[in-house]
Amino acid sequence: MSASRTDVSSAKKPKLELDNEKPQDINITSNLSSLLLELNGGNPLDLTVTAAINALELEYKDNDNNATSTTPSAILDETMQKLFANHVGTSPEAVIQNAHNFIEAYFSRQLNLFNETQDRGGNSITSSREIEGKVFDCPLNNGFIKGPRPDPAVWLSLFLGEDHVHKLLENTISFEGLHHNADDGVQPREAVMWTAVQKEVPRLQSYELLVNILSYVRKMATEYDNALDRLLRFAVLYGLDGVMKDVLRGAYGDISNGNNLTINSLLPLASKPPVECPHYADEINDEWFMPAFHMGAILGHCNIVSTAFKELNANVGAGMGIQSGRLLGPGGHSNNERSIRLIEHITPGVVLEWLILSNNKRGLKYIVEDCGFQFRWMSRDRSSSGRISRAVHRRIFDLAEYESNPLWKGKVRFEDYMWESSNERSRIRAKSTYKEQMAMLDYLIELGFPFELLFPYEPNIEALEQLHKNEKMGTREAEKQYMKSLCKDEKKAMQLIGEMTAAYNYLQYNSRDDYEQEGDEENGDGENTSSQSHSKMLNVCQYYRMLKSKWDGKKSQVARLPDFEALDWAWREEQRRQEHPSDDEDDYSEDDMGDY
């Protein structure tokens, strides 16, 4: 039996039958006491905490209706909130929001893929694994570097308990499996998880979340067998900044016992090591390592970034690690292990580029406005020209990128263009993506992205306009002579603005105007209806002025330099040179600034 199409409009409220039984542990107070005692190193708990736990215990005594607590509810709630902030995360709302954002986006992507597959008559053009790879793997190099990827089922297990989630997902099937093997009464797993995070998780009290999460983290700590770096990565991956603090203060084990774990320690981005690519027998795979601060920023976990930056004094300019030359043999086993190579100073630029390419406005806003990241850091190493080109020139202005990532597809759906011609299909999809691209450009400008990074060398538009007025342009030969007269930087700037203008004009064209024009000619009307499209098109001078006007009246990051300048390693190096002019030796070698 074939699966029927699911309405996208119902994506936010899927009608599913879920177990209404509230996950609850009858021994919740004793569990909470033992968990907190372990985190406190076996030392007695604070009297306020003990009183709060006793008050909770009275609430669970159903057979004693006369039991009353001497702890006011306000003090009880405040104590539980503090315990949650100290040992789990900034607040229940912040921790749940991380999961909510992730699972909502995951459900939406899988639902759209399922519907698109159904609309195409059962011929899937891509797989769920490919979609998720484009979302989470490193966008800087076409996904060859694996990125951090949380598991939505683990997130629910943290909140609701592993047994309850196992029961919840029993007899469910993924959207991809539903397409191939649909059955009456079987619910899509992604929709069940999305409904649970919407309806069940918000019903939990803070102390229930506290016990469930700490119990799951204790289980993971046992499984990791004192590998505290893995536990730290788990805390960052699922947005548990309180757990992150406990790991680093030694609550889960001695961090100095062979670990030397700090907030700036390198953590693997990928959950699993690279595996052999079936298309390339001797594929050389790189693995990237970043500190908790930068990994949390890539994931968009603002509470992780805030805690690491403000409470744990994370170094925003800490280096990243690359394990390269890992030659994989059969089964993905490494034949040539090499040590992790530390590369200094490029991590902030890499994180900025990653967030832009991933259309992650939430993460961008926080690291720029609250943590002082400067967009000019994207030009602090030898790969700067490539970084600006990838993150801005190509991603935001190149129409050929409209199919490269589902995060940039916009709101267009297959039924919007299923009856159009091939060219018009491409134009409709490109228009949808272009709206997303322009929204990101406007957002970058609002955050203070400098126009000079977009055009390090401004084209001489006034001179070009004067040539047009003097009618010295218009022929191909004249344009070739003009380009030959420009220096290298001027040519690059003019080529860039030309490509941007061509992309903009392409989207102004509407093929339906051609049909209307043909009909008018047959009726003897003679009016050129396609002029509606051409009237919206701009020449390079007009487009350049329109583009530059976007920066008019916008704030600049320059005004905030006194607050965050010390974060910039290049500024610190310049200060050192001014203080010690006789010292000609740089603190940083050229190798540290190498490309990645």
N, C-alpha and C positions, 0 to 999 in steps of 0.2 A: 504494500500500500504506500502510495506516495504521500509525503508530508504536505500539508497545505501552507499557504503563505501566511506569515504572521504580520499583523498590522504594526507598522513602525510607530504609529501614533499612540499605541498602547504600551510602548516600551518602558515608560516610566511607572506604569501601574499594571504589571502583568497580573491577570486573574488566575491565581494558583491556590490550590488547597494545601495549606501547610499545617503542620502539627502545632496546635495552639497551646500545647503544654509548655509552660515556662521552665526552661532549664534551671534546676535549682539543686543545690547540694545540701542535704539535711545536716551535714557536718561542717557547714560553711564557717562557723566561728572557730572551731578547733583547727580547721585547715588554715584559716587566716592567721591564727596565733602562731602555728608552727612555721608558716611561710615567713612571717615578720621576724620571728626569733632567729631563723636561719640567716636572714638578711642583716640582722643586727649582731651577727657573730656569736649568738647564744647568750648575749647580755640581756638583762631584764628590759622589758618594754617600758616606755614612758607611761606614767600613771594615766594621762589623758587617753592614750591609745588603749590601755587595758580597760578603762571605764567604757570607752566606745564599743569595744568588743563584747563586754558584758551586757551592754544595752542591746546589742544585736542578738545576743543569745536569748534574751528575754522575749524578743519578738518571735523567735522560732519555737517557743514553748506553747504549743497549741492547747495542751492539756491544762494549762494554768492561766485561766482568764483574768485572774486578779494580779498577775505579775506586772509590775510597773518598773520603769527605769528611772533612776535618779539623774541620768544624763539628759539634759534638754536636747530636743531634736536638732536645734540649730548648731549646738556644739558637736553633736554626733556627725552631722553632715559636713561641718567644717573639718573635723578630724579625718574623715574618710577622704575628703578632697585633698588634704595635705598628704595623706599616705599615698594616694593615687599619683599625685604630682611628684613625690619623692621616689617612688619605686616603679611606676609604670610610664606615665607620660604627663605632659603639661596639664592636661585636663581630659576628662572622658570625651568631651565634645571634640577636642582636637584630634585625639586618637581615632575616634569613630569617623571623623570627617575624612581622614586619610584613606580609610578603608572604603568609605562611601564613594569618594571620587574615583578610586581605582575600579571598584566593582561596577559602578554605573557605566564608566567608559568601556570596560571589558564586555559587559552585557550588550551595550549598544553596538559595538563593533561586530560581535558574533551574530546578533540579530540581523544587522544590515547585510552581513555576508550570507546568512541563511536565506533572507528574502531575495537577495540578488541572484543567488543560485537557483531559487525557485522560478524567478522571473525569466531566467535564461533557459528554462526548460530542462533544468537538472544538470547543466554543464558548468561546473565550477571552474572559474578561471584562476582561482588561487585557493589556498588552503588556510585553515585557521592558524596553523603553525607559521605560515609565511606572514600573515597579517600581524600576529603578535611579535614576530621577529622585526618587522619594520617599525613597530612602535617602540620596542624596548632596546633593541641592539643599537650599537653606536652609529649615529647617522653621519659621522664624519667620513666613513670609509665603506659605505654601502653594506653595513651590517656584519662585516667580517669580525669585528670586535664585539663580543657578547656583553650585553649590559645587564644591570640588576633587574630582576623580574619577580615580583612577589606572586605568591600563590593565593588566589581568592579563598580557596578552601581552608588554608592555614589561617587566614585572617578571621574567618568565621569561627574556627576552632579556638582561637584565642579568646573570642568574646563569649561564645555559647558553650564551649566545652567540646572536646573531641568526640565523645560518645553521642552527644545530641546531633552534631553535624553529620556524623556517620549515618545516623538514623534519618536525618533530613534528606541526605543525598542518595539514600538507598533507592534503587529502582528508578533513577533518573538517567538521562542520556544527554550528551552534548548536542548542540545544534548541528554540528557536523555529522554526528552519528544519526541524529534524527532524520536528516536528509536521506541517508542511505538505508536506514532501517527503522522507519516510523512504526509506532504501535499505539493503539488507542490506550489512553490512560497513562502513558509515559510522559513525564514532564521534562522539559529542557533543563539541564543542570544549571546553566548560566542564569536562567530566569528565577529558579528556586533560590540561588544565592543572592541575587539582587533583591528579591522580595524579603528575604531574611534580614538583610542589612538595613532595609527600609523599615520593617515592621517589628521584628523580634529584638534586634540589638538595642534600639532606643528605649525599649521597655525595661531593660536591665537597670538595676540600681548601681550606684558607683561601687559599693562594696562587693556586689556580685561580679562586676567587671574586674575589680581588683583581684579577687580570689581566682577567677577563671584564667586571667592573663598570667598571674604569677605562677599558678600551677602548671600551665603550659610551658612557660619559660624555664621552670625548674626541670621539667621533663626534657626539654631541649638541651639544657646544661648537662644533664646526665648522659644524653646521647652523644654529645660532643666530647665527653670524657676530658674535661678541663682544657679543651682548646678554646680559650677565652676569645681569641680573635674571631672565631666562627660565631660565638655567641654575640659578640659586639656587632658583627655584620648582620646577624639576625635581628637585633634590636633596631639597627638603622633601616633595614629593609622593610620592616613593618611599622616604622614611625613610633617606636617606644623609647622616647628620650630619657624617661626615668630609669628604665632598664639599662640604657647606655651608661648613665651616671653610676649605677650600682656596679656594673661590670668594671668600670675604670677605677672605682674606689676599693675594689677587692672584695665586694660582697659575695661574688660567685667563685672566688678563688684568688690565689696570690698572683697578682699581675707581674710581680718581679721574679717569679720562679720560672725562668726560662722564657717568659713571654715578653717582658719589657713593653707592655701594652700602654699606649697613650692615645689621646684624642687625635693625634697626628699620624698614628700608625697606618700603614697601607693595608687596605682590605681588598680582596678580589671583587671586581664588579660582577663577574659571572658566577652563577650558582654552581655550575659544573665546569670542569676544565674543557677546553676545545676538543671536539671529536673529529675524526677523519672525514673530510669532505668526499662524497662518493664520486665527484666529477674530477677530482684532482688527486692522484694517487699519493703524491708527496707534498701535500699542502703544508705550508709553513704558517702556523697560526700564532698570533700574538694574544697575550692576555694582559689586560690592564688592571692596575691597582690604584685606588685612590683613598684618601682619608675619609673618615665618617662625615665630615662637614660637606665635602664635595659630592659624595655619594648621595647624601640626603637631599642636596640641592637638585641633583639630576632627577631624583624621584619626586620632587615637589613637596617633600615633607618639611614644612616650614618650622614645625616644632623641633625637629632634629637640628636644623640649621641654626635656629635661635639659641637653643641650649648649648650647642657646641661653640658658638661664637661668643655668646654673652656670659655663660657660666663656666665653661671649660677652657676658654681662651684658645680656641682652635686657630691655627695659623692658616689664614685664607690663601696664602701664597705657598703653602707646603707643596713639595714636589709630588709627582705621580710616578708610579712604577710601571715598567713595561717588561714583560717576560717574552722575549722574542726568540726566534730560531728554534721553536719547539717542533721538531720534525716528528710527525705522527705516523705510526705504523698501523698494522691491522688491529682493528678493535679500538683505535683511538689511544693506544698506549704510547707514551713518549719514549723515543729512542735517544733523544739528545736534550736532556734537561739542562737549562741554563739558569743562572741566577737572575734575580730581578734587578733591572737597571733603573736607578733613580734619575729622573729628569726634573731639574729645578725650573721654577718660574713659569711654566706654561700652563699649569693646572687651571688658574682662573680663566684664562682665555679659552681653554678647551671646554670648561663648564659653561661659559657664556655661549659659545658656539653650539654646544649640545642642546641647550635650552631653546635657543632660537630655532634650530633645525627641527626640534621636536614640538614646536608651537606651544611651549610651556610658559604661558604668560604668568601663571601663579608663582612659579619658581623664579622667573626673571624679576618680577616686582620685588620679591623679598630680598634677594641677594643684592640688588642694585640699591633699593631705597633704605633698607635696614642694615645691610652689611657693608655697604660702601663700595661694591664692585664698580669698576670703571670700564666703560666700553673700549677705551683706548688700550686696555690690557690685551685686547685681542690683537694688537700690533706690536707686542713686546718681544717677539722672537722671529726667527728667520722664516717661519711658515706663515707670517702675518698676512701676506698678500693672498695666499691660498685660503686662509681662514676667513678673511673678509669676503673673498670671492664666493666661497661656499655658503656662508651664513647669510649674506645679504644680496650680493649681485645675482647669484644663481637661484637660491631658494626663494627669494622674495620677488624677483622680476622675471625669471625664466619660465615661460609657459610650458616648456617640455617637462617640468617637474610635477605636473598636476596628478600623475598617477603613482608617484614614487612613495607616498606615505599616506595612510588613511587618516592621519591627523590633519591633513591639509585638504581633504576632499570637499569640505564644506557640507552644505545641506542638500546637495543634488542627489537624486535617487534615480535608479535605473528607469523607472516609468516616466521620468521627465524627458528622456531622450530616446526611448526605445523605438520610436517610429521615425526618427530623424535619419538623415543621410550620415555617412561616415564622417564627413568633414564637419557637419553641424554637431554631431555627437562630441567630437573633440573640442569644438568651440564652447559648447555648453558646459562640459566638465572643466575646461580651462577657466571659464568665467567664474564658476563656483570657487575654484581654488584661488583665483586672483583676488576675490573678495577676502579670503582668509589671509592671503599674502599682504594685501594693503592694510588689513586690520592689524597685522603684526608690525608693519612699518609704522603705522600711526602710534602703536603702543610703544615701540622703541623710541620714537621721537618724544613722546610724553615722558619717558624715563630719562631723557637727556642724551640720546644717541647723537653724536656730533655729525654734522653734514660732511665734515672734512674726512671722516672715515669712509664715507660713501664715494666721495670724489676728492682724493688727496691732491689732485691737480685739476682745478676747475677749467673747463673748456671756455675759450674766448667766444662767447655767444654773441657779444656785440659786434665783433669783427665779421662773424658769419652772417649776421643780419644785414650788415652794411653791404656785403658782397651780393646778397639777394636783392637789395634795393637798387644796386647799380647794375643789376641784370648780368652779373658776371658768373652766376651759378645757374644751374638748371640742366646742363648737359652732363653726361657721364664723364666726358673728357675734362670738363671744368672741375668737377668734383674730385677726380683723380689728382689733378694738379694741386687742388687745395689740400688734400690729405698729404701729398708729398712735401708740402711746404711746412707742415707741422713737425714739431719735435716729437720724440718718443712718448713722453708723458701726455702731450696734447692729443696724439693719435689714440692712445689708450682711452683717454677721457671721452673723445668723440665717438669712438667705437662703442663704448659702454652706453652713452646716451642714445646712440642710434639703435642699439638692441632694445633698450627700454621703450623707446618710442614705437618701434615696430611691434612689440608685444602689445602695447596699449592700443594701437590702431587696429590690430588684428581682432581684438575683442569688441571694437565698435562696429564691426561689419556684421550685417545680418543677411543671411542668404535668402530670407524671404523677400527682401527688397528686389532681388533679381526676378523672382516669380511675379511679383506685383508689376515690375517694369515691363516684363514680357506681355502680361495681360493688358497693360495700358497701351503698348505699341500695337497689339492686335485690335484693340478697340479704337485706334486712331487718336488716342489721347495725346501721346507724344511727350508727356511729362515724365521726367526722370525721377522715379520714386526712390532710387538708390541714393539720391543725394542726401537723404536723411542720415544714412550711415556715414557718408563722406564728410558731412558737416561736423560730425563729432571728432573727426580725426585731427591730429596735430602734427606740425612739423617738429624737427628736433629742437628748435629754439623755443617754440611755444611749450613743448612738453617739459623742457628743462626748467623754464621759469615756473610752470605749474608745480613741478616736483619740489623745487627749492622753496616755494612759498609755504609748503607744509611746515617748515621750520620757523616761520615768522611768529614771533611772540612766545615761542616755547622756551622752557627753562633749559639751562645747560648744566652739565655736571661740574663745570668749572667752579660754580658758586659753592660747591660742597667739597672742593679739594682740601681746604684747611682741616676739615673734620676727618677725612679718610686718606689723606695723602701718604701718611706713614705706612699704609698697607701696601703701597706700591714699591716693589723691590728696586725698580729703576730710579725712583726718587731717592730712596735711601742710599743707593750707590752714588748718586750725584752729590748728596749731602756729604758722604764720606770723602769724596774727592775734593770738595771745597774745603773741608776741614783739614785734609792731609794732601795738599797739592803735590808734595814731593813723592808720594806713594803712587808709582805708575802701574803697579801690579793690580789687576782686577781681582775682586773677590770671587767672580764667577767666570768660569772657563767657557770657551766657545761651545764645548760639547754640551754644557748644561742648557744651552739655548737651541739645541738641535731640533730638527723637525721630528714629528712623531709618525 
